[in-house]
Amino acid sequence: MSDCLEQIEELKKLMQQSIIGQTEVIDRLIIGLLANGNLLIEGLPGLAKTRAIKAMANNLEADFSRIQFTPDLLPSDVTGTEVYHQAGGEGTFRFEQGPIFANIVLADEINRAPAKVQAALLEAMEERQVTVSGTTHKMEPLFMVMATQNPVEQEGTYPLPEAQMDRFLMHVLITYPPIEDEVKVIELVRGEEQKALGASAEDRSNANGGADAGRGSAIPQSAIFDARAEIASIHVSNAIAKYMADLVYATRTPEAYSEDLGRWIEIGASPRASIALDKCGRTHAWLNGRDYVDPLDIQAIAPDVFRHRLTLTFEAEGDGVTPDKVIEEIINNVALT
């Protein structure tokens, strides 16, 4: 096991100390980080979406920023703006960076912001830069947007357009935990409350200092870049490359694979899906200690890659067919040749 893989495994263990269960969600967050992509995380309120993202940021040597999206938010509230400064009788405009200028950005309840604010994220997510008043400002080398949204509440929300959805590397779903995990969640939160209430003012002050000093024990950014370099060299055979392309092609010509798929899929996935399968497949293989991509790697991450890139027909929605059901049918009908 390489040094950087050991450090990533340590990051995973540190996150699991704050998040009970949700192992697959933690894996997907780490895959997104290593694959240098943006994630859309969807789940009902209270399922630890924000907590999971903050657990990753808190255990990395990285700047973290949270943007609470609301209907009255302005694009400049996200990107920053030019501010007039006057000194010595002379005035100049200086760019004041917005919260988007961080290593890990949490876009909380992204579907509550109007279209202009959502569009302000597009350039940063895709081009890794922000242009304000004709001047381009580059993002940090380590930059990742993780957006959350509530799948049920629709009042006062603005559904993300397909163009922006496609810019997310993966669409991760968080579901209710099993009873055993929920009991552990209760115990974890109770323990955190007891620890906070039991500390004296001096202890809390020392704890705050220790937390800052503890950043030295956090996973360094260099581990992320070293891991990405190793992942870039993961072997992908011609057969696996064709398998990924076949899976994407099946979403565009579904009637050629099965009658049900022909009735269910209206619009298939874009070439970004093929790129995402390759990136996430290589990352999944690396995390499992292999230097080559296996079909199981592709099948494991296919639902997260395809879930937000498929447009289903009214017939499928009327029959209660979910994107995951469609993806399962695609995997069952596309052979590895």
N, C-alpha and C positions, 0 to 999 in steps of 0.2 A: 504493500500500500504506500503510495507516494505521500510526502509530507502535506501537500495541499489537500489531498483527499482526507487525511486524518483531521486536518483543521475544519474541513466542511462537515465531517462526521461529528466533530465537537460542537459546531454551530447547531447542528440538528439536535444534539442532546440538550444543549442550553435552551433551545426553543421548547423542547418537550417538557422542560421543568415548569414552564409558564402556561403551556397548552395541554390540557388533558385530552387524550384521544386525538382525533383529527390528524392521524399520521399521514394520510394521503395528502391533506391540505399542506402540511409542512413540507412534504416532498415536492409538491408543485411550486411552492414559494421558492424553494432552493433551486429547482430546475429553471424557473424564470430568471432568478438572479444570475445563475451561471450561463444561461443561454443569452443573456443580455437583451431581454425582452420585457414588455409591459404586460401586466396581468389584470384581468377583470375578475373580481371575486364576488360571487352572488350568494346570498343566504338571508334567511329571516333575521329579524333583530335579535340580539343576544346570543348569537352563535359564535362569538369570538373572532369575527372577521378582523376588526381593528386590533384586537389584542394579539392575534397571530402576526400581523404585519409589524406591530411595535416590538414584539418579541424578537423578530429578526433584526430590526434596526438597532435595538438596544444591545445586541450581542455582536455587533459589527463596529469597527472603527469607521463610522460613517455618519454624516449629517442627516438628520431626519426632519421632515416637515409634514405637517398635516393641514390639509385644506378642507374645511367643512363647506360643502357646496350647498348653496341656498338660492332661491329664485331671484334674489336681489343682488347676487354677486356680479361684479364687473370683470371683464378680461384683465384689466390692469391690476385687480386684486390678486390675480394668479401670476402674471408675468412680471409685474413691477411697472414703474413709470418714470418719466423724466421729471425731476424735481428742481425748482429754481433755487439756487443758493447765492447769497450776496455776502461778499466779504471785501473789505478794503475799497469800498466804493464801486466794485465791479461785480456783476452778476453773471452766473453761468448755470447751465442746465446740467445736472448730473443724474445718471441712471441709478435709481434705487431698486435693487433686486427684489422680486417678489418671492413667495414661498416655493415657487417651482424650482428655484435654484438650490437644490439639495441633492444628496446622493440617492436617498430613498424618499419618494413623495407619496403620501397617502391621500388619494382623492376620495374623500368620504362622501358616500351617497351622490355619486357623480351624475346620476340621472335627475337630480333636483335642480341642476343648473341649466339656464337657458342655452340656446344653440351657440350664441357668441362666445360664451365662456367655455363651452365644450370645445369649440373650434380653436380657442387659444392654446389648448393642450396639443393639438395636432402636430404643429411644427416641432414642439419640444419632444414629443414622443417619437416622431419619425426621423427628424433631421438632427435631433440633439442640439438644438439651438433655438433662441428666441430673438425675434426682430422687433424692435420698438423704435419708432421715429426714424426709420431707415437705417438703424445701426443694429448689427447682428451680435448677439452675445452667446458665446458657446457654453454648453453645459459641462459639468465635470465628467471625467472619463467613466466614473462609476455613477450611472444615472438610471433610475428605474421608477416608473409610475405604477402604483398598485391602486386600482380603483375599486370601490365597493358599491353595490347597489342592492336594494330590497326588491325581490321579485314580485311581491304581492301589492304593496301600496302604489297606486297609480295616480291618486289625486295630487296635483301640484308637481308632477314629474314631467320630464322631457325625454322621451325614449332616445337612446343613442342612435344616430344614423349609421347605416351599414358601413360607410367609409371609415368612421371612427372605430366601430366594432372590429373591423378587419385589422386595425393597427395593434390590437392586443394579441400577444403571442398565444395566450391561452385564456380560456374562460373556465374558472374553477368554481365548482358548486360546493357549498358547505351545508350539510344536513344535520338533523338532530342527533345528538350522541346517544348511544345505548344507555340503559339504566345504570350499569356498572360504572361507566365513565361519568355519568351525571352525579353519582354519589361522590366520586373523587373530585369533581369540580366544586361541590359544596365544601368539602374538606379543605381544598386548596384555598378558596376564597376566605374561609373562616380562619385558616392559619395566617393568611396575609393580614387580615384585620387584627388578629391577636398580636402579631409581631409589631404592627404599626402603633396600636394602642398601648402596648407594654413598654415601648421605648420612651425614655425620658427626653427632655428637650436637648440635653447634651448628647445623648446617644443618637438622636436623629441628626444632629449637626455632624457628628462623626460619621454617621452612615452616609450623609450626603457627600462628605469629603471622600469617603471610601468609594462611593459610586463613581466619582469623577476619576479617582486614582485607578479604579478597576477597569477603566477604559483601556488601560495597558494590557489587561488580560483578555480583552475582546479580540475577536478574529480580525486580523489586519486585512486591509483592502488588497494587499499584495497576494494573499491566498486566493482571492477571487480571480485576479488576472492570471495567476499561475495555473489555476484550474481551467480557465478558458483556453489557455494555450495547449494544455493536454487534451482537452475535449476536441480542439480543432484537428488534432492528429488521429482521432478515433477512426478506424477503418470502416468504410461503408462499401459493401460489395455492389456490383452492377445489379445483381438480383434484388437486393434490398432497395436500391435507388428506384428501380422499375416498380417495385411493390408500392412504394410511397406514391409514385406518380399514378399508378393504377387506382389506388384508393381515392385520390383527388379526382381523377377522371371519372370515376364511378358516380361522384356527386353531380357531374355535369351531364352524363348520359345514363341516368338511373334506369330508364326503361330497358336498357340492354342487359341489365343484370338481374332484375326481378320485376314482376308486375307491381308488387307492393311499393318498391322504391320509385317506380315510375309515377305512382299515384301520390306519393308523399312529398317528393322534392320538387320545388318550383325553381329555385336558383341554387346552383352548386357553389363550391368553394373556389376562391381565387388562387393564383400562384403563390400568394403569401402562405397558404396552407401547406404547400409542398415544402417551402423553406422552413416553416415552423416544425413540420414533421422531422425534417433532417436535423435541425438544431436540437430539438427536445429529445429526439431518439438517441443522438450521440451523447447528450448529457445524461439521459437515463442509463445508458450502457456504462458510462464512466462511473456514475454513482454506485453501480452494482459491481464495480471492479473489473470490468471487461474492456478490452481495447478494440472491440468490434461491435457493430450493431446487429442485434438479433431481431427476428420478426416480432418477438414478444415485446421488445422495447417500443416498437411502432404501435402495436395494438394497445399497449398500456397507456400511451399518451394521446392516442387518436381522439378519444371523446373530448378531451380538453382543447385540442386543436380545432376540431370541427364544430363543436357545439354552438358557437356564435357565428359561424360562417355559412350555415345552411338556412335557407329560407323555405319553410314548409308550406304546402298548399293548404287552402281552407279545408279541404277534405281531411287532411291529416290532423289538423287542429281540431276539427269537429269530432273525429274519432278518438281524440285523446292521445294521439301518437306524439311522443316526445322526441327531441333531437337525439337523445341517447339511444332510444329504440331504433331510430333510423341508422345511427352509426353502427350499432350492433349488427343490423341487417347488412350493411355495407361490408363489414369485416367478414361476415359469414359467407358472402357471395364473391369476394375478390380473392383469387388464389395467388400464392407466391409462385412465380414461374422463373 
